[in-house]
Amino acid sequence: MKECSKKRLVFVCLLVMCLPLAGPSIVNASANEISWQVELKQQVLQHPGIVAIKEKMNAAVSNFSGSSKPIYNPGISTDVEREGNSNNYRIGITQAFDWQDKVAVRKTHAAFKLQAAKASYQLAVQNQIADSLAALVSLQADGRQAVLAREQEAQLDTMLTWVNQRQKSGDVGQIDAELTVLGLTQRLNVTAAAEASLKKAKARVDTALPGLTNDLRIIPESFWTRVVDMSKSANSASEINWLEDHPVVLLAKADWEKTKTIAKQVKQDANPDPTVGLNAGKVGNNNVLGLSVSIPLTIRNNYSSELKAARQEALSAEAEYYSLRRQQKGLIESSLSVLQVYQSRVDRWRQLMNGRGGRGGQLINQQWRSGDLSTPEYLLVMQQISESLSAGIELEKQFKLARIDWLLQIGQFNTVLSTQ
């Protein structure tokens, strides 16, 4: 009967001690989230890597603005000579004509370059948001692990003091003291590892989000709620839209379109544009007016090899587009499956923990002090509690990271990061 009571106590304590993992309560989450979103977006857009890619996009904008202007500028030529007592001179103007409308092709090419630059920028922002959110999640989880480790170490430290006192009175033997010391030394290593992980997590957040204040380093719960709502409402139609609008797919498609315009440009270069010149002058006592036409001949090089290469590049870019599109589709499906796995486990865990409470730690200590639990049993229970708590924190962490990864794969951070 006494053994059954001990087992029930251990089970109750494991459940009780896991309760803090059910999730922190968020006070004024909606109000806090507005400030959090503003700061997060601002920090992301100010990141040097994002600024660098944005300037490349601005360069593409400038190139597009100039792509509609004429290709050829007029030229002026002069010729002065002396013949006997006469000064002869000519002055002329030459102009090459865009006979094949190369401006239109170059404008189209610049438009696709701009699309590619915008997609690259969007992709960089998405990746930076994902990295920043993952850093915040790791910081919060590692912080909880560090608190847990410190509490367990302090509890064993207190236990060692009790053991020494009880040993003097003859209530416990030397083996109990030795087991307690061994347990405490093992816990010192766990605490050190947890503190080191926390330091690294803080450094990662400071690098990604240097201006984010401590009170905004906890992701509001309403953010996670919207992610879950989106995952539950995901269907084939929405997944297709997410796929087609994803920056990776848009970038690959823009690159494909660019290579097709390059092939057109090479074909146009194989048929050069004519140049017309008009000149006027004086030779002796006679006025002279002349007209010239110049047409380059593609005899020695007709650019057939360059044209073939450009068409092959276009075929390669097309295959790359369909390959990346298929790959991204697989990533969306797999990330959703992973998210659903963690969702079901976390939901199940919360159902099991709902409504359970008590003074588990105090009961264990009381049972040990009264002699109902031996020191080895007490240390075993404490280890099980610690491992259970740590596993629960890790489960929550991986669930949040899965939600972040799913948002990254569908490219919908702008949707979920909305104060509306």
Backbone hydrogen bonds, N-H to C=O, Kabsch-Sander energy under -0.5 kcal/mol:
donor,donor_aa,acceptor,acceptor_aa,energy
5,S,1,M,-1.7
6,K,2,K,-1.7
7,K,3,E,-2.0
8,R,4,C,-2.4
9,L,5,S,-2.1
10,V,6,K,-2.4
11,F,7,K,-2.3
12,V,8,R,-2.6
13,C,9,L,-2.5
14,L,10,V,-2.1
15,L,11,F,-1.9
16,V,12,V,-2.8
17,M,13,C,-2.8
18,C,14,L,-0.9
19,L,16,V,-1.5
21,L,18,C,-1.9
22,A,19,L,-2.2
23,G,20,P,-0.9
27,V,25,S,-0.6
29,A,26,I,-0.6
32,N,28,N,-2.7
33,E,29,A,-2.4
34,I,30,S,-1.2
35,S,31,A,-1.2
36,W,32,N,-2.5
37,Q,33,E,-3.1
38,V,34,I,-2.2
39,E,35,S,-2.4
40,L,36,W,-2.7
41,K,37,Q,-2.8
42,Q,38,V,-2.1
43,Q,39,E,-2.6
44,V,40,L,-2.4
45,L,41,K,-2.6
46,Q,42,Q,-1.3
47,H,44,V,-1.2
50,I,47,H,-0.6
51,V,47,H,-2.5
52,A,48,P,-2.3
53,I,49,G,-1.7
54,K,50,I,-2.3
55,E,51,V,-2.1
56,K,52,A,-1.4
57,M,53,I,-1.9
58,N,54,K,-2.5
59,A,55,E,-2.1
60,A,56,K,-1.9
61,V,57,M,-2.0
62,S,58,N,-2.2
63,N,59,A,-2.4
64,F,60,A,-2.2
65,S,61,V,-2.1
66,G,62,S,-1.6
67,S,63,N,-0.8
67,S,64,F,-0.7
69,K,66,G,-1.1
75,G,94,T,-3.1
77,S,92,G,-2.5
79,D,90,R,-2.5
81,E,88,N,-3.1
83,E,81,E,-0.5
83,E,86,S,-2.9
84,G,82,R,-0.5
86,S,83,E,-2.2
88,N,81,E,-3.4
88,N,86,S,-0.7
89,Y,282,K,-2.1
90,R,79,D,-2.4
91,I,280,A,-2.8
92,G,77,S,-3.1
93,I,278,L,-3.2
94,T,75,G,-2.9
95,Q,276,V,-2.7
97,F,274,P,-2.3
99,W,97,F,-2.2
101,D,98,D,-1.1
105,V,101,D,-1.0
106,R,102,K,-2.6
107,K,103,V,-2.5
108,T,104,A,-2.1
109,H,105,V,-2.5
110,A,106,R,-2.5
111,A,107,K,-2.0
112,F,108,T,-2.0
113,K,109,H,-2.1
114,L,110,A,-2.0
115,Q,111,A,-2.2
116,A,112,F,-2.4
117,A,113,K,-2.3
118,K,114,L,-2.6
119,A,115,Q,-2.4
120,S,116,A,-2.4
121,Y,117,A,-2.1
122,Q,118,K,-2.7
123,L,119,A,-2.5
124,A,120,S,-2.3
125,V,121,Y,-2.4
126,Q,122,Q,-2.5
127,N,123,L,-2.6
128,Q,124,A,-2.3
129,I,125,V,-2.6
130,A,126,Q,-2.4
131,D,127,N,-2.6
132,S,128,Q,-2.3
133,L,129,I,-2.8
134,A,130,A,-2.5
135,A,131,D,-2.0
136,L,132,S,-2.0
137,V,133,L,-2.5
138,S,134,A,-2.5
139,L,135,A,-2.2
140,Q,136,L,-2.3
141,A,137,V,-2.6
142,D,138,S,-3.1
143,G,139,L,-2.0
144,R,140,Q,-1.9
145,Q,141,A,-2.4
146,A,142,D,-2.3
147,V,143,G,-2.2
148,L,144,R,-2.5
149,A,145,Q,-2.5
150,R,146,A,-2.5
151,E,147,V,-2.4
152,Q,148,L,-2.5
153,E,149,A,-2.4
154,A,150,R,-2.6
155,Q,151,E,-2.3
156,L,152,Q,-2.1
157,D,153,E,-2.2
158,T,154,A,-2.4
159,M,155,Q,-2.2
160,L,156,L,-2.3
161,T,157,D,-1.5
162,W,158,T,-2.1
163,V,159,M,-2.9
164,N,160,L,-2.3
165,Q,161,T,-2.0
166,R,162,W,-3.0
167,Q,163,V,-2.6
168,K,164,N,-1.5
169,S,165,Q,-1.2
170,G,166,R,-0.6
170,G,167,Q,-0.7
171,D,166,R,-2.4
172,V,166,R,-0.7
177,A,173,G,-1.1
178,E,174,Q,-2.3
179,L,175,I,-2.5
180,T,176,D,-2.0
181,V,177,A,-2.3
182,L,178,E,-2.4
183,G,179,L,-2.4
184,L,180,T,-2.3
185,T,181,V,-2.6
186,Q,182,L,-2.0
187,R,183,G,-1.9
188,L,184,L,-1.8
189,N,185,T,-1.1
190,V,186,Q,-1.6
191,T,187,R,-2.7
192,A,188,L,-2.2
193,A,189,N,-2.4
194,A,190,V,-2.3
195,E,191,T,-2.7
196,A,192,A,-2.4
197,S,193,A,-2.3
198,L,194,A,-2.0
199,K,195,E,-2.1
200,K,196,A,-2.2
201,A,197,S,-2.3
202,K,198,L,-2.4
203,A,199,K,-2.2
204,R,200,K,-2.2
205,V,201,A,-2.1
206,D,202,K,-2.7
207,T,203,A,-1.7
208,A,204,R,-2.3
209,L,205,V,-3.6
212,L,209,L,-1.4
213,T,211,G,-0.5
216,L,213,T,-1.4
217,R,214,N,-1.4
219,I,217,R,-0.5
223,F,220,P,-1.0
224,W,220,P,-0.9
225,T,221,E,-2.0
226,R,222,S,-1.8
227,V,223,F,-1.5
228,V,224,W,-2.3
229,D,225,T,-2.3
230,M,226,R,-2.3
231,S,227,V,-2.3
232,K,228,V,-2.2
233,S,229,D,-1.5
234,A,231,S,-0.7
239,E,235,N,-2.4
240,I,236,S,-1.9
241,N,237,A,-2.0
242,W,238,S,-2.8
243,L,239,E,-2.2
244,E,240,I,-2.6
245,D,241,N,-1.9
246,H,243,L,-1.0
250,L,246,H,-2.7
251,L,247,P,-2.6
252,A,248,V,-2.0
253,K,249,V,-2.4
254,A,250,L,-2.3
255,D,251,L,-2.3
256,W,252,A,-1.9
257,E,253,K,-2.4
258,K,254,A,-2.2
259,T,255,D,-2.0
260,K,256,W,-1.5
261,T,257,E,-1.7
262,I,258,K,-1.9
263,A,259,T,-1.8
264,K,260,K,-1.4
265,Q,261,T,-2.2
266,V,262,I,-2.4
267,K,263,A,-1.9
268,Q,264,K,-2.1
269,D,265,Q,-2.4
270,A,266,V,-1.2
271,N,268,Q,-1.6
275,T,294,S,-2.9
276,V,95,Q,-2.7
277,G,292,S,-3.4
278,L,93,I,-3.0
279,N,290,G,-2.3
280,A,91,I,-2.7
281,G,288,V,-2.7
282,K,89,Y,-2.4
283,V,286,N,-2.8
284,G,282,K,-0.5
286,N,283,V,-2.2
288,V,281,G,-3.1
290,G,279,N,-3.4
292,S,277,G,-2.9
294,S,275,T,-3.3
298,T,296,P,-0.5
299,I,297,L,-1.6
307,L,303,Y,-2.1
308,K,304,S,-2.3
309,A,305,S,-2.6
310,A,306,E,-2.4
311,R,307,L,-2.1
312,Q,308,K,-2.1
313,E,309,A,-2.3
314,A,310,A,-1.9
315,L,311,R,-2.0
316,S,312,Q,-2.3
317,A,313,E,-2.5
318,E,314,A,-2.1
319,A,315,L,-2.2
320,E,316,S,-2.4
321,Y,317,A,-2.1
322,Y,318,E,-2.1
323,S,319,A,-2.2
324,L,320,E,-2.7
325,R,321,Y,-2.3
326,R,322,Y,-2.1
327,Q,323,S,-2.5
328,Q,324,L,-2.8
329,K,325,R,-2.0
330,G,326,R,-2.0
331,L,327,Q,-2.1
332,I,328,Q,-2.3
333,E,329,K,-2.1
334,S,330,G,-2.7
335,S,331,L,-2.5
336,L,332,I,-1.9
337,S,333,E,-2.0
338,V,334,S,-2.5
339,L,335,S,-2.3
340,Q,336,L,-2.4
341,V,337,S,-1.9
342,Y,338,V,-2.2
343,Q,339,L,-2.5
344,S,340,Q,-2.4
345,R,341,V,-1.9
346,V,342,Y,-2.7
347,D,343,Q,-2.5
348,R,344,S,-2.2
349,W,345,R,-2.3
350,R,346,V,-2.4
351,Q,347,D,-2.0
352,L,348,R,-2.0
353,M,349,W,-1.8
354,N,350,R,-1.1
356,R,353,M,-1.6
360,G,358,G,-0.8
363,L,359,R,-2.3
364,I,360,G,-2.2
365,N,361,G,-2.1
366,Q,362,Q,-2.7
367,Q,363,L,-2.7
368,W,364,I,-2.4
369,R,365,N,-2.8
370,S,366,Q,-2.3
371,G,367,Q,-0.5
371,G,368,W,-0.8
372,D,367,Q,-1.7
373,L,367,Q,-1.5
378,Y,374,S,-2.8
379,L,375,T,-2.7
380,L,376,P,-2.2
381,V,377,E,-2.5
382,M,378,Y,-2.5
383,Q,379,L,-2.2
384,Q,380,L,-2.4
385,I,381,V,-2.6
386,S,382,M,-2.4
387,E,383,Q,-2.6
388,S,384,Q,-2.4
389,L,385,I,-2.7
390,S,386,S,-2.5
391,A,387,E,-2.4
392,G,388,S,-2.2
393,I,389,L,-2.2
394,E,390,S,-2.2
395,L,391,A,-2.2
396,E,392,G,-2.2
397,K,393,I,-2.3
398,Q,394,E,-2.8
399,F,395,L,-2.1
400,K,396,E,-2.1
401,L,397,K,-2.5
402,A,398,Q,-2.1
403,R,399,F,-1.7
404,I,400,K,-2.1
405,D,401,L,-2.5
406,W,402,A,-2.2
407,L,403,R,-2.1
408,L,404,I,-2.1
409,Q,405,D,-2.3
410,I,406,W,-1.9
411,G,407,L,-1.0
412,Q,407,L,-1.7
416,V,412,Q,-1.9
417,L,413,F,-2.6
418,S,416,V,-1.6
